[in-house]
Amino acid sequence: MYNFSDTFLESVGLSSLPESQKAGFLEYAQDQFETRIGKKMSEGLNEAQLAEFGKIIDNDPETIQRFLNEAGDYKNSSIYQSLLNNGGEDGSADILNNFVTATWLNKNCPNYVQILENVLKELQDEIRSQKDAILENI
């Protein structure tokens, strides 16, 4: 997804936040990002898709295993290989869950990358427009 870090704070003009407040603000930004993505993505999905994706996000073992079984030779897929190349451990729960999530999104919400980019930009623009007020209230 997106890594909320000091780089994000710099991108919105909040690099001068006190260290004691950075973690809390980054957590807030991450929560806002995830909530907004969920709302945007759910607009194009039906109830069955939403239920299935909820199980995937909750790492439901049955759903993950069913999806892996249906995927066939997933270890040779470009998505799985990309996850490995980004530091994933072959066969770990994290890489399997990330593979299933990414594959499901590619199938059911093919424009999710654009949604992520748009939501991130909107959030950054919103925070930038309020940065002076944020900094005054610390």
Backbone as CSV, one residue per row, in Angstrom:
resi,resn,N_x,N_y,N_z,CA_x,CA_y,CA_z,C_x,C_y,C_z
1,MET,0.847,-1.162,0.000,0.000,0.000,0.000,0.897,1.232,0.000
2,TYR,0.767,2.088,0.974,1.585,3.297,1.054,2.211,3.364,2.432
3,ASN,3.451,3.777,2.474,4.190,3.858,3.732,4.093,5.281,4.288
4,PHE,3.352,5.437,5.360,3.236,6.734,6.009,4.434,6.905,6.942
5,SER,5.286,7.874,6.598,6.541,8.067,7.324,6.901,9.550,7.305
6,ASP,8.120,9.837,7.692,8.603,11.223,7.644,8.514,11.788,6.226
7,THR,8.650,10.934,5.233,8.534,11.383,3.841,7.138,11.935,3.572
8,PHE,6.126,11.273,4.120,4.756,11.773,3.968,4.622,13.127,4.651
9,LEU,5.143,13.244,5.859,5.067,14.518,6.579,5.733,15.634,5.782
10,GLU,6.875,15.339,5.184,7.551,16.339,4.340,6.676,16.723,3.159
11,SER,6.001,15.729,2.544,5.190,15.992,1.352,3.996,16.895,1.639
12,VAL,3.560,16.957,2.901,2.407,17.789,3.257,2.806,19.019,4.064
13,GLY,4.110,19.233,4.214,4.594,20.420,4.915,4.572,20.323,6.422
14,LEU,4.598,19.105,6.963,4.537,18.936,8.411,5.788,18.275,8.984
15,SER,6.906,18.448,8.326,8.138,17.832,8.831,8.579,18.453,10.152
16,SER,8.054,19.634,10.470,8.445,20.296,11.714,7.569,19.893,12.911
17,LEU,6.670,18.945,12.705,5.883,18.459,13.845,6.836,17.939,14.914
18,PRO,6.525,18.185,16.175,7.363,17.626,17.246,7.373,16.097,17.162
19,GLU,8.504,15.512,17.490,8.643,14.044,17.451,7.524,13.364,18.236
20,SER,7.114,13.971,19.340,6.093,13.363,20.190,4.726,13.290,19.503
21,GLN,4.539,14.045,18.417,3.248,14.060,17.739,3.279,13.402,16.373
22,LYS,4.465,13.095,15.868,4.565,12.519,14.525,3.864,11.174,14.414
23,ALA,4.125,10.266,15.335,3.540,8.924,15.246,2.022,8.988,15.274
24,GLY,1.468,9.801,16.139,0.019,9.935,16.224,-0.580,10.506,14.956
25,PHE,0.103,11.497,14.380,-0.414,12.089,13.152,-0.315,11.103,11.993
26,LEU,0.788,10.373,11.924,0.947,9.382,10.857,-0.098,8.278,10.975
27,GLU,-0.426,7.890,12.193,-1.472,6.884,12.405,-2.821,7.429,11.942
28,TYR,-3.090,8.682,12.266,-4.329,9.324,11.818,-4.394,9.345,10.284
29,ALA,-3.300,9.738,9.646,-3.266,9.806,8.183,-3.481,8.420,7.578
30,GLN,-2.841,7.403,8.149,-3.003,6.028,7.667,-4.458,5.582,7.798
31,ASP,-5.082,5.867,8.937,-6.485,5.497,9.143,-7.389,6.194,8.133
32,GLN,-7.156,7.477,7.924,-7.952,8.224,6.952,-7.793,7.645,5.551
33,PHE,-6.558,7.338,5.197,-6.251,6.770,3.884,-7.007,5.450,3.689
34,GLU,-6.910,4.558,4.650,-7.553,3.252,4.536,-9.073,3.366,4.497
35,THR,-9.632,4.252,5.318,-11.085,4.449,5.333,-11.574,4.986,3.994
36,ARG,-10.873,5.955,3.475,-11.286,6.562,2.203,-11.134,5.590,1.035
37,ILE,-10.082,4.799,1.059,-9.906,3.793,0.010,-11.054,2.791,0.072
38,GLY,-11.361,2.344,1.266,-12.459,1.387,1.436,-13.767,1.917,0.876
39,LYS,-14.056,3.171,1.157,-15.293,3.774,0.658,-15.285,3.848,-0.866
40,LYS,-14.184,4.304,-1.445,-14.095,4.444,-2.904,-14.198,3.086,-3.594
41,MET,-13.473,2.106,-3.076,-13.468,0.800,-3.719,-14.815,0.105,-3.574
42,SER,-15.489,0.300,-2.478,-16.764,-0.381,-2.263,-17.851,0.138,-3.194
43,GLU,-17.669,1.314,-3.745,-18.671,1.887,-4.642,-18.914,1.010,-5.869
44,GLY,-17.900,0.295,-6.322,-18.058,-0.515,-7.528,-18.223,-2.005,-7.272
45,LEU,-18.419,-2.403,-6.024,-18.494,-3.823,-5.698,-19.885,-4.208,-5.208
46,ASN,-20.273,-5.459,-5.490,-21.557,-5.936,-4.988,-21.372,-6.544,-3.597
47,GLU,-22.465,-6.932,-2.966,-22.427,-7.444,-1.589,-21.550,-8.692,-1.461
48,ALA,-21.637,-9.594,-2.426,-20.835,-10.826,-2.367,-19.343,-10.500,-2.453
49,GLN,-18.994,-9.564,-3.328,-17.590,-9.160,-3.444,-17.102,-8.498,-2.165
50,LEU,-17.935,-7.645,-1.588,-17.555,-6.978,-0.338,-17.347,-7.993,0.786
51,ALA,-18.222,-8.985,0.850,-18.100,-10.010,1.890,-16.820,-10.819,1.695
52,GLU,-16.542,-11.202,0.454,-15.331,-11.981,0.180,-14.080,-11.161,0.496
53,PHE,-14.069,-9.904,0.086,-12.901,-9.072,0.342,-12.717,-8.851,1.848
54,GLY,-13.808,-8.715,2.562,-13.726,-8.588,4.021,-13.038,-9.784,4.647
55,LYS,-13.367,-10.972,4.154,-12.725,-12.187,4.662,-11.234,-12.211,4.309
56,ILE,-10.912,-11.731,3.138,-9.492,-11.680,2.725,-8.736,-10.708,3.623
57,ILE,-9.294,-9.540,3.847,-8.654,-8.529,4.692,-8.499,-9.046,6.128
58,ASP,-9.472,-9.824,6.586,-9.413,-10.395,7.938,-8.530,-11.636,8.001
59,ASN,-7.899,-11.978,6.868,-7.008,-13.148,6.770,-7.710,-14.442,7.157
60,ASP,-8.956,-14.588,6.717,-9.706,-15.809,6.976,-8.996,-16.983,6.301
61,PRO,-8.520,-17.962,7.077,-7.723,-19.059,6.512,-8.435,-19.841,5.405
62,GLU,-9.732,-20.098,5.574,-10.481,-20.839,4.543,-10.531,-20.073,3.235
63,THR,-10.809,-18.790,3.323,-10.908,-17.963,2.123,-9.555,-17.853,1.434
64,ILE,-8.511,-17.631,2.209,-7.159,-17.526,1.639,-6.793,-18.839,0.943
65,GLN,-7.024,-19.958,1.611,-6.660,-21.255,1.029,-7.475,-21.554,-0.223
66,ARG,-8.770,-21.249,-0.190,-9.611,-21.463,-1.373,-9.090,-20.653,-2.553
67,PHE,-8.753,-19.409,-2.273,-8.248,-18.535,-3.327,-6.930,-19.069,-3.883
68,LEU,-6.039,-19.527,-3.013,-4.754,-20.081,-3.458,-4.965,-21.340,-4.297
69,ASN,-5.901,-22.189,-3.882,-6.197,-23.398,-4.648,-6.696,-23.051,-6.041
70,GLU,-7.555,-22.040,-6.130,-8.100,-21.620,-7.422,-7.036,-20.952,-8.290
71,ALA,-6.030,-20.359,-7.655,-4.998,-19.639,-8.402,-4.030,-20.577,-9.126
72,GLY,-3.989,-21.833,-8.723,-3.096,-22.786,-9.386,-1.639,-22.534,-9.035
73,ASP,-0.807,-22.401,-10.051,0.641,-22.235,-9.865,0.971,-20.781,-9.526
74,TYR,0.449,-20.306,-8.395,0.580,-18.900,-8.025,2.022,-18.475,-7.753
75,LYS,2.876,-19.420,-7.327,4.251,-19.052,-6.988,5.035,-18.550,-8.192
76,ASN,4.565,-18.869,-9.388,5.235,-18.372,-10.590,4.556,-17.147,-11.184
77,SER,3.524,-16.642,-10.512,2.837,-15.455,-11.031,3.702,-14.209,-10.819
78,SER,3.477,-13.216,-11.638,4.242,-11.971,-11.522,3.973,-11.268,-10.192
79,ILE,2.755,-11.370,-9.689,2.423,-10.734,-8.408,3.204,-11.388,-7.279
80,TYR,3.196,-12.708,-7.233,3.901,-13.417,-6.170,5.399,-13.138,-6.253
81,GLN,5.939,-13.177,-7.441,7.371,-12.923,-7.624,7.732,-11.500,-7.211
82,SER,6.856,-10.554,-7.506,7.082,-9.167,-7.099,7.105,-9.046,-5.577
83,LEU,6.200,-9.743,-4.909,6.176,-9.726,-3.446,7.460,-10.323,-2.877
84,LEU,7.941,-11.390,-3.480,9.210,-11.986,-3.048,10.364,-11.006,-3.246
85,ASN,10.355,-10.344,-4.391,11.436,-9.390,-4.707,11.428,-8.178,-3.787
86,ASN,10.279,-7.915,-3.167,10.172,-6.793,-2.234,10.366,-7.232,-0.791
87,GLY,11.023,-8.359,-0.600,11.385,-8.789,0.739,10.445,-9.772,1.395
88,GLY,9.465,-10.265,0.669,8.560,-11.251,1.254,9.240,-12.598,1.411
89,GLU,8.811,-13.333,2.417,9.370,-14.663,2.675,8.476,-15.706,2.007
90,ASP,9.046,-16.506,1.129,8.299,-17.501,0.374,7.448,-18.366,1.287
91,GLY,6.151,-18.402,1.016,5.233,-19.245,1.766,4.746,-18.669,3.084
92,SER,5.257,-17.499,3.487,4.822,-16.917,4.765,3.365,-16.468,4.671
93,ALA,2.726,-16.386,5.825,1.334,-15.938,5.862,1.201,-14.538,5.257
94,ASP,2.170,-13.667,5.545,2.109,-12.297,5.012,2.132,-12.288,3.491
95,ILE,3.055,-13.039,2.901,3.155,-13.008,1.440,1.930,-13.657,0.801
96,LEU,1.408,-14.721,1.409,0.216,-15.362,0.860,-0.986,-14.434,0.952
97,ASN,-1.146,-13.766,2.088,-2.262,-12.832,2.245,-2.124,-11.650,1.287
98,ASN,-0.915,-11.135,1.136,-0.693,-10.024,0.210,-0.934,-10.454,-1.229
99,PHE,-0.519,-11.676,-1.570,-0.768,-12.198,-2.911,-2.265,-12.295,-3.182
100,VAL,-3.002,-12.877,-2.243,-4.444,-13.038,-2.429,-5.118,-11.670,-2.535
101,THR,-4.731,-10.744,-1.679,-5.313,-9.401,-1.725,-5.059,-8.740,-3.071
102,ALA,-3.804,-8.742,-3.518,-3.456,-8.098,-4.784,-4.144,-8.764,-5.967
103,THR,-4.185,-10.083,-5.965,-4.824,-10.807,-7.066,-6.323,-10.540,-7.086
104,TRP,-6.939,-10.552,-5.909,-8.369,-10.280,-5.827,-8.667,-8.873,-6.344
105,LEU,-7.858,-7.901,-5.934,-8.068,-6.525,-6.381,-7.891,-6.395,-7.888
106,ASN,-6.882,-7.059,-8.449,-6.686,-7.017,-9.904,-7.908,-7.533,-10.645
107,LYS,-8.531,-8.557,-10.091,-9.695,-9.171,-10.738,-10.967,-8.356,-10.532
108,ASN,-11.206,-7.907,-9.311,-12.492,-7.305,-8.955,-12.513,-5.782,-8.943
109,CYS,-11.350,-5.184,-8.887,-11.259,-3.718,-8.839,-9.999,-3.296,-9.608
110,PRO,-10.023,-3.514,-10.929,-8.802,-3.315,-11.710,-8.237,-1.890,-11.666
111,ASN,-9.017,-0.922,-11.263,-8.529,0.455,-11.189,-8.087,0.836,-9.778
112,TYR,-7.808,-0.160,-8.923,-7.484,0.142,-7.531,-6.207,0.959,-7.384
113,VAL,-5.244,0.786,-8.280,-4.009,1.575,-8.183,-4.338,3.050,-8.394
114,GLN,-5.196,3.331,-9.354,-5.615,4.713,-9.600,-6.395,5.257,-8.412
115,ILE,-7.233,4.428,-7.808,-7.980,4.840,-6.618,-7.004,5.197,-5.501
116,LEU,-5.999,4.338,-5.270,-4.998,4.609,-4.234,-4.301,5.938,-4.483
117,GLU,-3.882,6.147,-5.720,-3.172,7.391,-6.054,-4.061,8.607,-5.852
118,ASN,-5.319,8.510,-6.290,-6.250,9.636,-6.153,-6.543,9.948,-4.691
119,VAL,-6.783,8.909,-3.897,-7.089,9.113,-2.478,-5.876,9.707,-1.761
120,LEU,-4.683,9.216,-2.076,-3.475,9.757,-1.456,-3.310,11.230,-1.808
121,LYS,-3.503,11.573,-3.067,-3.370,12.973,-3.484,-4.406,13.855,-2.785
122,GLU,-5.646,13.374,-2.719,-6.695,14.143,-2.044,-6.353,14.366,-0.570
123,LEU,-5.871,13.320,0.087,-5.511,13.427,1.498,-4.344,14.392,1.678
124,GLN,-3.333,14.279,0.837,-2.191,15.190,0.918,-2.631,16.634,0.688
125,ASP,-3.460,16.858,-0.315,-3.941,18.216,-0.600,-4.735,18.775,0.579
126,GLU,-5.575,17.935,1.175,-6.381,18.367,2.319,-5.486,18.744,3.501
127,ILE,-4.501,17.920,3.790,-3.606,18.205,4.917,-2.768,19.449,4.626
128,ARG,-2.268,19.575,3.385,-1.485,20.765,3.024,-2.295,22.035,3.244
129,SER,-3.579,21.985,2.887,-4.417,23.181,3.023,-4.671,23.535,4.489
130,GLN,-4.463,22.573,5.399,-4.716,22.793,6.815,-3.438,22.799,7.650
131,LYS,-2.287,22.739,6.972,-1.022,22.573,7.717,-0.754,23.716,8.693
132,ASP,-1.072,24.951,8.307,-0.817,26.077,9.219,-1.645,25.928,10.499
133,ALA,-2.897,25.562,10.359,-3.755,25.369,11.532,-3.256,24.198,12.377
134,ILE,-2.807,23.154,11.725,-2.284,21.989,12.458,-1.062,22.398,13.272
135,LEU,-0.142,23.135,12.636,1.093,23.536,13.308,0.823,24.546,14.419
136,GLU,-0.190,25.384,14.262,-0.525,26.377,15.305,-1.106,25.719,16.545
137,ASN,-1.732,24.566,16.374,-2.424,23.897,17.481,-1.553,22.859,18.200
138,ILE,-0.257,22.906,17.972,0.605,21.937,18.678,1.233,22.538,19.906
